[in-house]
Amino acid sequence: MSDVIQHESSFRSWVIVALLVLLILAKGLYAFSVVSDLGQPTWRYGTVKDVPGGSPYAVYELMPYPQHVKGAKGE
């Protein structure tokens, strides 16, 4: 039987690990520079009413026959 000799290269392993770490850091810096906070927006919408009943579109006129099925005065 022949003995199998495995040569391990610790230098190559460290280079691969360092390249992976640099790749992760580069992706993080790229994402930070692209998605970073650009500050306060330049537009101003003013005050928006947040109460649902405060909107003029929230009030509907009542129908005379509010049935949604066909029948007496609901057609």
C-alpha positions as CSV (number, residue, x, y, z in Angstrom):
1,M,0.0,0.0,0.0
2,S,1.2,3.5,-0.7
3,D,0.8,6.3,1.7
4,V,-1.0,9.4,0.4
5,I,0.9,12.6,1.3
6,Q,-1.3,15.7,1.5
7,H,0.4,19.0,1.2
8,E,-1.4,21.7,3.0
9,S,-0.7,25.3,2.1
10,S,-1.5,27.6,4.9
11,F,-0.3,30.6,2.9
12,R,-2.8,29.9,0.1
13,S,-5.6,29.4,2.7
14,W,-4.9,32.7,4.3
15,V,-4.8,34.5,1.0
16,I,-8.3,33.0,0.1
17,V,-9.6,34.1,3.5
18,A,-8.2,37.6,3.1
19,L,-9.7,37.9,-0.4
20,L,-13.1,36.9,0.9
21,V,-12.9,39.4,3.7
22,L,-11.9,42.1,1.3
23,L,-14.7,41.2,-1.0
24,I,-17.2,41.5,1.9
25,L,-15.8,44.8,3.0
26,A,-15.8,46.2,-0.6
27,K,-19.5,45.2,-1.0
28,G,-20.3,46.8,2.3
29,L,-18.6,50.1,1.4
30,Y,-20.2,50.1,-2.1
31,A,-23.7,49.5,-0.5
32,F,-23.0,52.2,2.1
33,S,-22.0,54.8,-0.6
34,V,-24.9,53.9,-2.9
35,V,-27.7,53.7,-0.3
36,S,-26.4,56.2,2.2
37,D,-28.6,58.9,3.7
38,L,-28.6,61.9,1.4
39,G,-30.1,64.2,4.0
40,Q,-33.3,66.1,4.2
41,P,-35.4,66.0,1.0
42,T,-35.9,69.3,-0.8
43,W,-39.6,69.2,-1.3
44,R,-42.3,70.2,1.2
45,Y,-45.8,68.9,1.2
46,G,-47.0,70.8,4.2
47,T,-49.2,69.3,6.9
48,V,-51.1,66.2,5.9
49,K,-54.2,65.2,7.9
50,D,-53.7,61.8,9.4
51,V,-57.2,61.3,10.7
52,P,-59.3,59.2,8.3
53,G,-62.5,61.1,9.1
54,G,-60.8,64.4,8.5
55,S,-60.5,63.9,4.8
56,P,-63.3,65.3,2.5
57,Y,-63.1,62.0,0.6
58,A,-63.9,60.0,3.7
59,V,-67.5,61.3,3.9
60,Y,-70.0,59.7,1.5
61,E,-73.6,60.6,1.0
62,L,-76.1,58.0,2.2
63,M,-77.9,56.2,-0.6
64,P,-81.7,56.1,-0.3
65,Y,-81.8,52.3,-0.5
66,P,-78.5,51.0,0.6
67,Q,-79.2,47.3,-0.2
68,H,-76.6,45.6,-2.4
69,V,-78.9,42.8,-3.4
70,K,-81.7,42.9,-5.9
71,G,-85.1,43.2,-4.3
72,A,-87.6,45.8,-3.2
73,K,-86.2,49.2,-4.0
74,G,-82.7,47.9,-4.0
75,E,-82.4,47.4,-7.8
